[in-house]
Amino acid sequence: MIWATLLLLVVAGSALVLQNALMLEARTVSGSVWVALWLNSAVGLVVLTITALATDGTEAFARLAQGRLWVFLLPGLLGTLFVFASLTGYARVGATLTISALVASQVVAGLGFDLWRGTSVAPAQIAGLVLLVAGVALVFGARG
């Protein structure tokens, strides 16, 4: 099961490169980063709405509406920030540095989240994180 999950993550990570490249083209054609972000969100919203309704019906939406709705809006805002930053990075510094910085920052934040949750972190994981951040510094330095 873990291999299937890792494969899914590898496919998704690879798809992110293609997604950002296509969104950069949509930005170029439309002349607006906001239109490219809107297109990304609109397509995702349609696909997810159809999928959620087909698998869970309206009940899941009704339960969600009864909760602290404002808290559940934050992931959408954070996701939009991520996509905006990715698209801006692709346009300004290229895919390699953008993805390097995104991955390293995700790992750093993930480590903080694990520590906050009380999940044990092995010294080898810390060493890997240090190497990852050093790799980003090398990628950045190689830009000239």
Stockholm file with secondary structure:
# STOCKHOLM 1.0

chainA/1-144         MIWATLLLLVVAGSALVLQNALMLEARTVSGSVWVALWLNSAVGLVVLTITALATDGTEAFARLAQGRLWVFLLPGLLGTLFVFASLTGYARVGATLTISALVASQVVAGLGFDLWRGTSVAPAQIAGLVLLVAGVALVFGARG
#=GR chainA/1-144 SS CHHHHHHHHHHHHHHHHHHHHHHHHHHHHHSCHHHHHHHHHHHHHHHHHHHHHHHHTTHHHHHHHTSCHHHHHHHHHHHHHHHHHHHHHHHHHCHHHHHHHHHHHHHHHHHHHHHHHTCCCCHHHHHHHHHHHHHHHHHHHTTC
#=GC SS_cons         CHHHHHHHHHHHHHHHHHHHHHHHHHHHHHSCHHHHHHHHHHHHHHHHHHHHHHHHTTHHHHHHHTSCHHHHHHHHHHHHHHHHHHHHHHHHHCHHHHHHHHHHHHHHHHHHHHHHHTCCCCHHHHHHHHHHHHHHHHHHHTTC
//
